[in-house]
Amino acid sequence: MSRAVVAAAAEGEENLVVVREYDEEKDKEGVEEMERRCEIGEGGKPSLVADLLGDPICRVRHFPSHIMLVAEYGEKREIVGVIRGCIKTVTRGNLMYAKVAYILGLRVSPSHRRLGIGKKLVQKLEQWCKQNGAEYAYMATDCTNEASIHLFTRKCAYTKFRTPTMLVQPVHAHYKPLGSGIAIVRLNPRLAETIYRRVFANSEFFPKDIDNILCNRLNLGTFMALPRKCLPKWDPKTGILPPSFAITSVWSTKQLFRLQVKGVSMLTYACCMASRVLDAWMPWLMLPSIPDVFRQFWVYFLYGLHMEGKNGSRLMKSLCAFAHNMGTDDEGCGAVLAEVGQRDPVREAIPHWRKFSMSEDLWCMKKFADDANEGSNERCGPSDWLKSRPSLLSIFVDPRDI
C-alpha cells in the first residue's frame, strides 16, 4: 500500500473523531471504562496503575481554571480518549511571573491508537489554553515514555525543558527515629505562605495561589524542623527565620486516587510480603521492608522542601522521617514522594530508594505567544523562558500536578 493511500486512510479515521468537553452525567462511566483498558500492562510486564476516586475530573478540580476533554469515535460515539488541563500563574525565576497551562491525564484507548487522537486532544486543549490567556503550556512524563515524548516534541512542537528528580521512600511498618535535639513544629497556613513566598521568590513554577494549596483539604500541614535550643528564641511574629531550619508541606492523595502494582511474579510477591511480616514482628532490626503495594494504596507528597543553615541537611532528614511516621500511622499509605530540581541542594538530604525513584522526570514546554508579542507583558519580562538555563535554585513542584 502506498504512503498516499495510508495517509488518506489515516485522515479518514481522524475525521471520525470528535473532541468535546467532558459531561459528568453522560461521560463518567465511559471514561472510567476507557481508562481501565489503558491500565492493562503490555507484554506481561509489572505495571503501576491508578484508580481515580470520585469523578474522573477530580485531578484538576483543585485548580481555579481547569477543563477536561474527551474524544469520541465513530457513529456509536464511543469514548476513546481523554485529556485534562488547567491554568495557573507561576514564577519563572528572577521575580517574574507567567501564566502557564499544565497538561495531564492524556489517555487513548489501546484499540484506537495511531489514529491521531492524542494529537487532536492536545490541539483542542491548547486552543482552550490560549483562549484563557496561557502564555506557555507544559507537561510531565517518564523519560522512558517514548510514545508521549514523540507526540509532544515531534508532533506538537514542545521542547524538552527541565528534568527534576522524583524521590520515593516506602513507608515501613516501623517508625523512623528523629534526630536528637531537633524540634518539629507545625506552621499555620498564613505563616507557611509568608515563608514560602520569601524562600521561593526566585524559583521556577512557584504558584501564585499558594494560599489555596495550603488551605486545601488534601494538605495535611506544613512543618518546620529546627534545633531544639533555638525554639525558645524563635518568635514567628518577627518575620525572622531561624539560622538553621528545614520546611516542607505534606499532601495526601488518599481522597484523590489510589495506586496499585500489578503483574509481578509470585516469587516477587512472596519476597515483598515476607519483608513486611519480618519488619512488623521485629521492628528493632529496622529492615527495609516493602509496603503492600499489591493492594490499592495512596501516597504522601512532600512539596515546598527548603533548608538553610549549617544544620539544614540534618534537619531535612528528620523532617522527612517525621512525614514517613505520619504515613506509618495512616494505614494504607504506601510511600512518601518528593520531586526536586536536579541542582537543588535539598535533593541530597531526602531519604529514598534508588530502585523506586526516577532520576529524570521529563518536563516539556511550549510557548504560545508570538515572537512579535515578546516583551509585551512587563510582569513576564522580555526574555523567553524556554531559552533560559535551568534555575540554580529550586523548582517548586505543585502537589496538584501529581
N, C-alpha and C positions, 0 to 999 in steps of 0.2 A: 504494500500500500504506500502511495506517495506521501511526502510530507504535506502537500497541499490538501490531500484528502483527510489526513489525520487532523490537520489544523481546522478544517471545516467541521469535522465531526465533533471536535472539542468545543468549537464555538457554538454548535447546535446544542450540545449538552449544557453549556453555560447559560444559554438563553432559557433553559427550563428552570433556572434558579431564580427565586425571588427572595430578596433580603428585606426584612422589615423589623420594626421594633417589637420587642417581646411583650406578649399579652399574658399576664399571670394566670388569668382564669382559663384561657384557651390553650396555652402552650406548656404549662408546668409539667404535665405528665409526659409529653413528647420529648421535652428537653432532657428530663431525667432518664428516660429510656435510651436516648441517643448517647448521653454521656456514660451510661453503664456499658454500652457497646465499645466505647473508646477506652474503657479501663481494662479490657481484656489484654493480658500481656502477649507479646508476639514471640513466637518461636519457643514457648515454654520457659522463657526466662523469668526470674523473680521480678515483681513489679510493685511499686508503691502506688496505691490507688487512694483517691479521696472521695469522701461522701459528704456532699453539702447538706447542712441541716436547714430545714425550712425551705423557703422559696429559692430557686436557682439564682436569683438576682442578689441574694444576700451578700455576696462577696464585695459588691460595690455600693451597697446601700449606706455604708458608713461615710461615703463621700457626699458633700453637698450637691455636686453636679455629677450625675452618672447616667449611664444608659446600658441596655443590653439588647443585642440584635440577634435574630435567628434567620437561618437560611432554609427556605422550603424548596422541595424538588418535585417536579412532575405534576401531573393532574391531580394526584392524591394529596398534594401539598404536605408531603412527609418532611418533618424537621430533620435536616441532615447536617446542620452546622450551627454554631453559636459563638458569640464573641461579646466581651464586656469591656467597658471603658469608663474612665472618669477624668475629671479635670480639676487641677489644684494649682495653687501658686506656691512656688518653692524658691529657695535661694539657689544661685548658680555660682556662688563664690564672690568675694570682694564686696559684700553688702548689696549685691544685685539680686533682683527677682525676675522670674519668668513664669508665665502661665503655661503649664505643661499638661498633656494628656497622658494617662497611663493605660496601656492596652494589656488586658489579661484574659485568661479563660478562653482562648481560641481553641475550639474543638470541631473537628469534621468527622462524620461517621466513616469508619473504615471502608464501608462498601461504596462510598461516594468521593473518595479521594482522587487527586489528579484530574479533577474536572474544573479547576479554577475557583472552587467555592471559597477556599481560605482567602485568596486574594480579593475576591469580591466582598467578603465580610470586612476585611481590613480597609478597603477603599471606602465602603459605606460608613464605617466608623470614623474614618478620617474626615469625611465630609461633615459629620456632626461636630467633631472636634474643632474644625475651622470655623464653623458657624457660631460656636460658643467661645471664640476668642483664643483658642490654644495657639501658642507660638511654636511649640515643639510637641512631639509625641515620642514616648519611649516604651520599651517592653523588656522583659527579662526572661531568659531561658537558660537551660543547662547548656554548657559549652559543647556537649556531645550531641545535642539535638539538631542534627544536620538538616532535617526537613524544615524545622522552624527557622533556622538561621538562613537557609536558602530562600525561603519565602520572603522574609523581611528584608534581607540585604540585597538580593538579586532581583526580586520581582516588585518590591515595594520601596526601594531606594533608601533603606535605613543604613546607618553607619554603625559599626562596632564602636562603642563609646567607653564604657567602663567595665571592669571585671572585679567586682567585690568578692569577698570570700565568705561562704556560708559555713559556719562552725556549729557542729552538733554534739551535744553531750547527752547520752542516755540517762534516764532517771533510774537510779538504783533503788534497791529495797532498803538500803541503809542511808543514814544521814551523812553528809559530808561535814567534816569539822571546820569551824570558822577559825580564822587566825586569832591568836591571843592578843589581847589589848586592843581589839577592834570593836567599834560600836556601829550598829546598823540602825539608822533612823528612817522613818517614813516621812516623806515630804508631802505637804498638801499641794493640790494641783496648781494653785496660784504661785507658790514659791518654786515649784518644779518648772513651771512655764518661764518664770523670770530667769532662772539659772540656764535653762536650755537656750533661750533667746540670746543669752550672753555668750555661752561657750560655743554655740554652733552658728554664730553670725557669719563666719567666713567659710562655712562648709558648703557642700553641694546637696541639693534635694531636701533641705530642711523646710518642712511645710509651714506656711504662714498661719494655718489654722491649728497649730499645735495645741491650743487650749481645748479644741473639740476632741482631740485624740486623748488627752489626759483625763478628760471627764467622761469618756466613752465607757459604757458598761463592761466592755471586754478588757479594759485596762485594770489590772489588779493593784496598781500603785507604783509610785516612784520612790526609790530607796537610795540612800547615800551611806557610804561607808567612810568612816574617819577614825583616826586614832582616839581611843577612849579618853586619853588625857586631854585631848582638845575639846571634848564635848562640853564641859562646863564653861569654857571660854567662848564658845561659838554662839553668837546671837544672830539668827537668821534675819531679824528685823533691820540689822545694819546694812545688809546687802553685801557684806564682805564674806567671801568664801574662805574656808579653812585652808591653810597652806598645803595640806595633803588631803585628797579626798577622791572618791570614785562614785559615780552615779549611774543608774540605769532605771528604766521602767520595764514592767512586765505585762505582756499582752497575752491573753489566753484565747485559743481557738476552740475551746470547749463548746461554746454555743454557736460556732460558725461552721466548722467542718471537722470530720474525723478522718484519720489516715489508717491504712492497713496494708501490711506486706502480704503478698500472695505469690504462690508459685515456687516456694522453696522446697528443697528435698526433705524427706523425713529425717535424715541424719542431721541436717542443719537445724531443723525444728527441735529435735530432741536435745541437741547440744545447747541451744539457746535457753530452752526451758530448764535444763539441768543447772545452768549457771544461775538462773533466777532462784531456784529452790535452795541451792547452796548459800546464796547470798542472804536469803531470808533466814535460814537456820543458823548461819554463822556470820553475822554482820561484822564481828570484830576483825574478821580476816580482810574486810574491805575488798572483796572480789569484784572485778569489773563485769558485772552481770549484764545480760541483755534483757530489756523490758519485754513484756508480752506484746510484741508488735504484730502478732498474727491475728489478734482481735483488734477491733477499732480502738484507736487512742487519739488523744489530742496533744498539742504541744504548747509550751510556753515560749514566746518570742521575746528576747531581750532587745530593746532599742534605746536609743539615746545614751549609748555607752560612752563614758568620758572619764578620764582620770588625770589628775595633776599632782605634782609634788614628788618628792623622793620616795615616798611610800605608796605612790599611786598604783603600781603593779600589784603589790601585795593586797592592797585594799580592794582592787577589782576582782582578784581571785576569790576573796572572801565574799564579795557581793554576788559573784556567780554561784558560789556554794550555797549562799542564802537562798537564791532563786531555785536552785536544784532541790533544796529541802522543802521549799514551798510545793514543788511538783511531787515530791515523795508523799506529802500529806494529802495531795489531791489524787486519789486513786483513779487511775485511767490516764494520767499524764505520762507520756512515754519518753519525752525528750525536751531538752531546753535548747533553743536555737538562737543564734546571733549572726548578723551579717554586717560586715565592716569593710571599709576600703583596704586595699592591699597595703597601702602605705601608712595606715593608721597604727600608731604605737600600741593601741589597746588590743590589737589582734594577738600579740604575743602573751597577753595576760588572761585570755579567755580559755578555760579548760575545754577540751574537745577530743573526740575520737577521729583520727585521720580517715579511717575507712568509711565513716558515716558522713564526713564533711565534704564540701565541694570547694576546691581551691580557686575555681573561676566560675562565677555565676555571671554569664554574659548579659550586659545591658546594651541594647541597640537603640539609637535615637535618630529622629528625622526632624528637619526644620521645615515648618510650614511657610514662614514669612518669606516674601520675595526679597532678593538682594537689593532691589530698589528701595525697599522699605527699611533696610538695615539702619539702625540708629534712630528710628522714628520714636521708639519707646524709650524715654530717658531712664526709666527705672531699670531697664534691662541692659543698658549700656550699649556702646557702639560695636563691640566685638561679637563675633559669632561663637556661641558656646560650643558648638560642635568642633571648632578648631582649637579649643583651649586644651591645655595639658591637664592631666588628672590632678585634682587638688592635693596639695601636700598635706592638708589637714584631713578632715574626715568626710565621709559620705553618710548622710543621715538616711537610714532606711525606714520608710514609713511602714508601720506594722499593718496598715490597711492594705498594703501591696502584697502581703504574704498570702 
